[in-house]
Amino acid sequence: MKRREAMDPTEVKRAAVIGAGTMGHSIALVFAAAGVEVNLVDVDEGVLAGAREKMEKALETLAAAGRVARERVGDILGLVRTSTDMEASAAEVDFVVEAVPEVPEVKKEVFSRLDGACRAEAVIASNTSGLDIFQFVETERPERLLIAHWFNPPHVIPLVEVVPGPGTSPRAVAFTASLMERLGKKPVVMKGFTRAFIVNKIQNMITLAVFDLLGSGLVSPQEIDRAVKYSLGIRLPVIGVVQSLDFTGLDLVVDLMKSYGLSNPLIEEKVAQGHLGVKSSRGLYDYGGRSEADVCGRRDELFLRLLDFLESIDAFEPV
């Protein structure tokens, strides 16, 4: 077979997803919805049958929301081929996503088999949520091995974290990020591996705080969620977690950290430079000389629009 040197995400015709469980079937659906033929692989025929049923239901939901044309549903499902034969399914594809359980031994075996089955030009990505696959996966193609971490449910949540290993080529990273964009995703590319990446690292800290609160008996599970929904649930979609610090004021952030016996050289350096956040028009973000009143006015406008929308769909009630 002739080797194709170019890595052009627009030319990707076939993909494979290994593992048809909670994440795998939904990832396969994203590829198919973008017009890419996808081989969905699992060791269990029953899981594959359930995956197709879940994809059908997901497409119904997407169509009802206007995200997919109803007349395309049959064609999209027709692009997904299920199989228990991993080697045959991976042999002629351009991109592979591994979505098997978070067990190093299982992933190591899967990657070993993929390494022997895939074309030399194929990029192989793991959907691991935190494992350092670069420490235990054995591959002859480290330059085309990386992590592409999706979020549940992949057919709805836009983010994909793209994480290179020490041997991953910049071309493979750029190719993967561009392919994710072609699929309608919003990739964020990291410079290297850190356990749990971005979102799960932050979410894990939140979870630990939740465990502490639940164990204290001071508040009910329902009240914890109510508190978060009526505060962070409105703020974070608009100003995120980093820009929130600018609105707090980096000088105040330093004082708060000191009260906990903590320090952060980056924040302290910003304060020393007079970059205090929104009130000085520069902090972790640069506000281009805009006044604090202007920036806060725009923030508040977005907060109110989001609050109105969330109330209109009863988002503050339990699902």
HELIX and SHEET records of a PDB file:
HELIX    1   1 PRO A    9  GLU A   11  5                                   3    
HELIX    2   2 GLY A   24  ALA A   33  1                                  10    
HELIX    3   3 GLU A   45  ALA A   64  1                                  20    
HELIX    4   4 ARG A   70  ARG A   72  5                                   3    
HELIX    5   5 VAL A   73  GLY A   78  1                                   6    
HELIX    6   6 MET A   86  ALA A   90  1                                   5    
HELIX    7   7 PRO A  104  ALA A  117  1                                  14    
HELIX    8   8 ILE A  133  GLN A  135  5                                   3    
HELIX    9   9 PRO A  142  ARG A  144  5                                   3    
HELIX   10  10 PRO A  170  ARG A  182  1                                  13    
HELIX   11  11 VAL A  199  SER A  216  1                                  18    
HELIX   12  12 PRO A  221  LYS A  229  1                                   9    
HELIX   13  13 LEU A  232  ILE A  239  1                                   8    
HELIX   14  14 VAL A  242  THR A  248  1                                   7    
HELIX   15  15 LEU A  250  SER A  259  1                                  10    
HELIX   16  16 PRO A  265  ALA A  272  1                                   8    
HELIX   17  17 VAL A  278  SER A  280  5                                   3    
HELIX   18  18 GLU A  292  SER A  312  1                                  21    
SHEET    1   A 8 VAL A  80  SER A  83  0                                        
SHEET    2   A 8 GLU A  37  VAL A  41  1                                        
SHEET    3   A 8 ARG A  14  ILE A  18  1                                        
SHEET    4   A 8 PHE A  95  GLU A  98  1                                        
SHEET    5   A 8 VAL A 123  SER A 126  1                                        
SHEET    6   A 8 LEU A 145  TRP A 150  1                                        
SHEET    7   A 8 LEU A 159  PRO A 164 -1                                        
SHEET    8   A 8 LYS A 186  VAL A 189  1                                        
END                                                                             
